[in-house]
């Protein structure tokens, strides 16, 4: 495993919640761990550095800010579509 400064943000949406929220985040080794766990669980990993940068300042558990709704919604739809194809 190589060490780098890549950031990873795990985002989740649950029915009934007002918005998606930050499930986990990390940089370097922690980012690698988040990515590895997602891949192991069969969760698609998208590389969107611009969005990761915008969301990284949020605390874990914080809702995604309104200005990021569209980009995050598009990613969640994409992930959902891929997940349905795999099943």
N, CA, C and O atoms as a DFTB+ gen file, in Angstrom:
348 C
 N C O
     1  1       0.851      -1.174       0.000
     2  2       0.000       0.000       0.000
     3  2       0.895       1.235       0.000
     4  3       1.823       1.346       0.801
     5  1       0.610       2.129      -0.883
     6  2       1.417       3.344      -0.919
     7  2       0.738       4.450      -0.116
     8  3      -0.489       4.515      -0.049
     9  1       1.512       5.284       0.467
    10  2       1.011       6.414       1.249
    11  2       0.878       7.616       0.320
    12  3       1.790       7.909      -0.454
    13  1      -0.228       8.293       0.392
    14  2      -0.448       9.465      -0.442
    15  2      -1.401      10.405       0.273
    16  3      -1.857      10.114       1.379
    17  1      -1.698      11.515      -0.347
    18  2      -2.552      12.507       0.316
    19  2      -3.971      12.515      -0.251
    20  3      -4.696      13.498      -0.093
    21  1      -4.366      11.438      -0.904
    22  2      -5.722      11.347      -1.434
    23  2      -6.726      11.388      -0.286
    24  3      -6.498      10.813       0.779
    25  1      -7.833      12.073      -0.520
    26  2      -8.905      12.152       0.468
    27  2     -10.033      11.228       0.041
    28  3     -10.298      11.055      -1.148
    29  1     -10.688      10.640       1.024
    30  2     -11.839       9.779       0.755
    31  2     -12.985      10.215       1.659
    32  3     -12.798      10.491       2.844
    33  1     -14.168      10.269       1.072
    34  2     -15.382      10.616       1.804
    35  2     -16.399       9.518       1.521
    36  3     -16.692       9.227       0.362
    37  1     -16.933       8.913       2.565
    38  2     -18.013       7.932       2.413
    39  2     -19.310       8.680       2.710
    40  3     -19.475       9.264       3.781
    41  1     -20.223       8.652       1.747
    42  2     -21.497       9.364       1.868
    43  2     -22.619       8.339       1.862
    44  3     -22.573       7.354       1.125
    45  1     -23.616       8.579       2.682
    46  2     -24.748       7.655       2.768
    47  2     -26.046       8.451       2.775
    48  3     -26.119       9.562       3.299
    49  1     -27.062       7.848       2.179
    50  2     -28.405       8.421       2.250
    51  2     -29.351       7.347       2.740
    52  3     -29.336       6.222       2.240
    53  1     -30.167       7.687       3.710
    54  2     -31.180       6.781       4.226
    55  2     -32.550       7.406       4.005
    56  3     -32.739       8.603       4.221
    57  1     -33.497       6.593       3.577
    58  2     -34.852       7.070       3.355
    59  2     -35.366       7.760       4.615
    60  3     -35.196       7.266       5.730
    61  1     -35.994       8.907       4.409
    62  2     -36.541       9.656       5.530
    63  2     -35.599      10.713       6.073
    64  3     -36.021      11.599       6.816
    65  1     -34.335      10.628       5.713
    66  2     -33.371      11.635       6.168
    67  2     -33.509      12.869       5.275
    68  3     -33.892      12.750       4.111
    69  1     -33.200      14.051       5.813
    70  2     -33.341      15.262       5.009
    71  2     -32.314      15.402       3.882
    72  3     -32.542      16.131       2.917
    73  1     -31.186      14.701       4.009
    74  2     -30.124      14.803       2.994
    75  2     -29.127      13.673       3.224
    76  3     -29.117      13.052       4.286
    77  1     -28.281      13.406       2.215
    78  2     -27.177      12.469       2.438
    79  2     -26.247      13.037       3.522
    80  3     -26.235      14.243       3.769
    81  1     -25.482      12.168       4.154
    82  2     -24.582      12.632       5.204
    83  2     -23.219      11.966       5.072
    84  3     -23.074      10.949       4.393
    85  1     -22.224      12.552       5.730
    86  2     -20.867      12.029       5.722
    87  2     -20.803      10.854       6.695
    88  3     -20.981      11.024       7.901
    89  1     -20.552       9.684       6.166
    90  2     -20.472       8.479       6.987
    91  2     -19.061       8.317       7.557
    92  3     -18.887       7.931       8.713
    93  1     -18.060       8.620       6.727
    94  2     -16.659       8.522       7.150
    95  2     -15.823       9.399       6.237
    96  3     -16.230       9.726       5.122
    97  1     -14.660       9.772       6.720
    98  2     -13.736      10.540       5.878
    99  2     -12.323      10.294       6.361
   100  3     -12.096       9.949       7.520
   101  1     -11.378      10.477       5.455
   102  2      -9.993      10.288       5.836
   103  2      -9.052      10.755       4.752
   104  3      -9.458      10.998       3.616
   105  1      -7.805      10.877       5.111
   106  2      -6.755      11.263       4.177
   107  2      -5.590      10.292       4.355
   108  3      -5.374       9.773       5.450
   109  1      -4.846      10.049       3.291
   110  2      -3.698       9.163       3.374
   111  2      -4.100       7.738       3.706
   112  3      -4.923       7.141       3.012
   113  1      -3.516       7.191       4.772
   114  2      -3.775       5.807       5.166
   115  2      -5.267       5.585       5.448
   116  3      -5.818       4.556       5.056
   117  1      -5.924       6.531       6.120
   118  2      -7.349       6.386       6.426
   119  2      -8.167       6.383       5.137
   120  3      -9.134       5.629       5.028
   121  1      -7.802       7.204       4.169
   122  2      -8.495       7.205       2.871
   123  2      -8.333       5.842       2.192
   124  3      -9.293       5.291       1.653
   125  1      -7.126       5.314       2.223
   126  2      -6.888       3.982       1.650
   127  2      -7.766       2.931       2.324
   128  3      -8.318       2.054       1.659
   129  1      -7.890       3.024       3.628
   130  2      -8.697       2.063       4.385
   131  2     -10.170       2.172       4.006
   132  3     -10.833       1.156       3.802
   133  1     -10.688       3.401       3.909
   134  2     -12.084       3.609       3.515
   135  2     -12.331       3.022       2.132
   136  3     -13.326       2.330       1.918
   137  1     -11.433       3.294       1.197
   138  2     -11.575       2.800      -0.174
   139  2     -11.503       1.274      -0.201
   140  3     -12.309       0.625      -0.868
   141  1     -10.549       0.708       0.514
   142  2     -10.391      -0.748       0.551
   143  2     -11.621      -1.429       1.151
   144  3     -12.076      -2.449       0.632
   145  1     -12.160      -0.878       2.236
   146  2     -13.358      -1.460       2.861
   147  2     -14.572      -1.366       1.940
   148  3     -15.374      -2.297       1.864
   149  1     -14.703      -0.244       1.246
   150  2     -15.815      -0.090       0.305
   151  2     -15.710      -1.123      -0.808
   152  3     -16.689      -1.795      -1.133
   153  1     -14.528      -1.245      -1.387
   154  2     -14.340      -2.207      -2.473
   155  2     -14.597      -3.634      -1.991
   156  3     -15.217      -4.425      -2.702
   157  1     -14.129      -3.963      -0.798
   158  2     -14.342      -5.299      -0.232
   159  2     -15.832      -5.579      -0.028
   160  3     -16.278      -6.717      -0.171
   161  1     -16.601      -4.538       0.305
   162  2     -18.044      -4.684       0.532
   163  2     -18.840      -4.599      -0.774
   164  3     -20.064      -4.730      -0.766
   165  1     -18.147      -4.380      -1.888
   166  2     -18.832      -4.290      -3.173
   167  2     -19.474      -2.945      -3.428
   168  3     -20.346      -2.819      -4.288
   169  1     -19.049      -1.941      -2.685
   170  2     -19.578      -0.584      -2.866
   171  2     -18.720       0.120      -3.915
   172  3     -17.501       0.204      -3.769
   173  1     -19.359       0.628      -4.975
   174  2     -18.572       1.324      -6.000
   175  2     -17.835       2.523      -5.419
   176  3     -18.361       3.239      -4.567
   177  1     -16.618       2.730      -5.890
   178  2     -15.798       3.862      -5.463
   179  2     -15.658       4.804      -6.644
   180  3     -15.167       4.424      -7.706
   181  1     -16.094       6.030      -6.445
   182  2     -15.972       7.052      -7.485
   183  2     -14.860       8.005      -7.103
   184  3     -14.733       8.391      -5.941
   185  1     -14.070       8.378      -8.063
   186  2     -12.997       9.343      -7.802
   187  2     -13.466      10.713      -8.298
   188  3     -13.490      10.992      -9.496
   189  1     -13.832      11.542      -7.341
   190  2     -14.314      12.892      -7.619
   191  2     -13.571      13.856      -6.689
   192  3     -14.143      14.311      -5.699
   193  1     -12.307      14.174      -6.992
   194  2     -11.499      14.983      -6.074
   195  2     -12.099      16.351      -5.762
   196  3     -11.955      16.840      -4.641
   197  1     -12.762      16.972      -6.721
   198  2     -13.350      18.296      -6.466
   199  2     -14.444      18.224      -5.412
   200  3     -14.516      19.073      -4.523
   201  1     -15.290      17.213      -5.513
   202  2     -16.372      17.057      -4.542
   203  2     -15.803      16.630      -3.188
   204  3     -16.241      17.116      -2.145
   205  1     -14.834      15.726      -3.209
   206  2     -14.209      15.295      -1.954
   207  2     -13.613      16.495      -1.223
   208  3     -13.730      16.610      -0.002
   209  1     -12.987      17.369      -1.964
   210  2     -12.381      18.571      -1.364
   211  2     -13.447      19.453      -0.713
   212  3     -13.238      19.976       0.382
   213  1     -14.586      19.616      -1.384
   214  2     -15.665      20.443      -0.840
   215  2     -16.291      19.832       0.410
   216  3     -16.686      20.550       1.329
   217  1     -16.378      18.505       0.441
   218  2     -17.046      17.831       1.559
   219  2     -16.113      17.513       2.722
   220  3     -16.575      17.215       3.823
   221  1     -14.819      17.572       2.487
   222  2     -13.878      17.126       3.507
   223  2     -13.937      17.963       4.781
   224  3     -13.616      17.461       5.858
   225  1     -14.334      19.207       4.680
   226  2     -14.382      20.071       5.864
   227  2     -15.544      19.707       6.793
   228  3     -15.563      20.142       7.944
   229  1     -16.513      18.917       6.316
   230  2     -17.663      18.538       7.135
   231  2     -17.270      17.509       8.191
   232  3     -16.364      16.703       7.981
   233  1     -17.953      17.546       9.311
   234  2     -17.745      16.547      10.355
   235  2     -18.461      15.254       9.962
   236  3     -19.442      15.285       9.219
   237  1     -17.975      14.135      10.455
   238  2     -18.658      12.867      10.250
   239  2     -20.057      12.978      10.859
   240  3     -20.218      13.437      11.990
   241  1     -21.056      12.554      10.101
   242  2     -22.450      12.645      10.541
   243  2     -23.163      13.894      10.041
   244  3     -24.386      13.992      10.137
   245  1     -22.402      14.851       9.506
   246  2     -22.996      16.099       9.022
   247  2     -23.710      15.872       7.687
   248  3     -23.256      15.094       6.848
   249  1     -24.824      16.561       7.513
   250  2     -25.543      16.494       6.244
   251  2     -24.780      17.254       5.170
   252  3     -24.100      18.242       5.446
   253  1     -24.908      16.772       3.943
   254  2     -24.276      17.412       2.800
   255  2     -24.907      18.790       2.610
   256  3     -26.132      18.904       2.652
   257  1     -24.108      19.839       2.404
   258  2     -24.689      21.171       2.214
   259  2     -25.452      21.265       0.889
   260  3     -25.155      20.567      -0.081
   261  1     -26.424      22.138       0.890
   262  2     -27.312      22.282      -0.267
   263  2     -26.559      22.531      -1.568
   264  3     -26.971      22.038      -2.618
   265  1     -25.479      23.275      -1.520
   266  2     -24.748      23.581      -2.757
   267  2     -24.086      22.344      -3.365
   268  3     -23.646      22.386      -4.514
   269  1     -24.008      21.257      -2.621
   270  2     -23.426      20.005      -3.134
   271  2     -24.477      18.955      -3.460
   272  3     -24.133      17.865      -3.917
   273  1     -25.765      19.265      -3.231
   274  2     -26.833      18.281      -3.439
   275  2     -26.806      17.674      -4.834
   276  3     -26.846      16.452      -4.977
   277  1     -26.738      18.510      -5.859
   278  2     -26.834      17.999      -7.225
   279  2     -25.707      17.023      -7.544
   280  3     -25.951      15.940      -8.076
   281  1     -24.473      17.405      -7.218
   282  2     -23.325      16.536      -7.517
   283  2     -23.409      15.230      -6.729
   284  3     -23.154      14.159      -7.279
   285  1     -23.761      15.311      -5.457
   286  2     -23.848      14.110      -4.630
   287  2     -25.016      13.241      -5.085
   288  3     -24.898      12.016      -5.115
   289  1     -26.137      13.856      -5.436
   290  2     -27.294      13.090      -5.918
   291  2     -26.933      12.322      -7.194
   292  3     -27.306      11.159      -7.342
   293  1     -26.217      12.959      -8.105
   294  2     -25.804      12.285      -9.333
   295  2     -24.899      11.093      -9.017
   296  3     -25.017      10.039      -9.643
   297  1     -24.008      11.259      -8.060
   298  2     -23.126      10.155      -7.676
   299  2     -23.924       9.018      -7.049
   300  3     -23.677       7.852      -7.354
   301  1     -24.878       9.341      -6.175
   302  2     -25.676       8.307      -5.524
   303  2     -26.544       7.549      -6.528
   304  3     -26.711       6.335      -6.416
   305  1     -27.089       8.261      -7.500
   306  2     -27.873       7.594      -8.549
   307  2     -26.973       6.656      -9.344
   308  3     -27.364       5.529      -9.648
   309  1     -25.784       7.109      -9.679
   310  2     -24.826       6.282     -10.421
   311  2     -24.471       5.017      -9.627
   312  3     -24.470       3.914     -10.174
   313  1     -24.171       5.186      -8.346
   314  2     -23.818       4.053      -7.497
   315  2     -24.994       3.094      -7.378
   316  3     -24.811       1.878      -7.436
   317  1     -26.191       3.625      -7.212
   318  2     -27.394       2.787      -7.122
   319  2     -27.594       1.992      -8.411
   320  3     -27.915       0.804      -8.368
   321  1     -27.403       2.647      -9.558
   322  2     -27.570       1.989     -10.851
   323  2     -26.567       0.850     -11.011
   324  3     -26.927      -0.244     -11.445
   325  1     -25.316       1.107     -10.663
   326  2     -24.284       0.075     -10.748
   327  2     -24.620      -1.077      -9.812
   328  3     -24.489      -2.240     -10.192
   329  1     -25.047      -0.772      -8.608
   330  2     -25.382      -1.813      -7.626
   331  2     -26.525      -2.689      -8.117
   332  3     -26.512      -3.899      -7.891
   333  1     -27.511      -2.101      -8.784
   334  2     -28.637      -2.876      -9.304
   335  2     -28.205      -3.800     -10.429
   336  3     -28.722      -4.910     -10.555
   337  1     -27.258      -3.351     -11.249
   338  2     -26.756      -4.184     -12.352
   339  2     -25.986      -5.387     -11.818
   340  3     -26.061      -6.483     -12.374
   341  1     -25.249      -5.168     -10.740
   342  2     -24.441      -6.241     -10.151
   343  2     -25.345      -7.322      -9.564
   344  3     -25.031      -8.509      -9.649
   345  1     -26.460      -6.916      -8.971
   346  2     -27.407      -7.883      -8.369
   347  2     -28.071      -8.647      -9.466
   348  3     -28.904      -9.513      -9.198
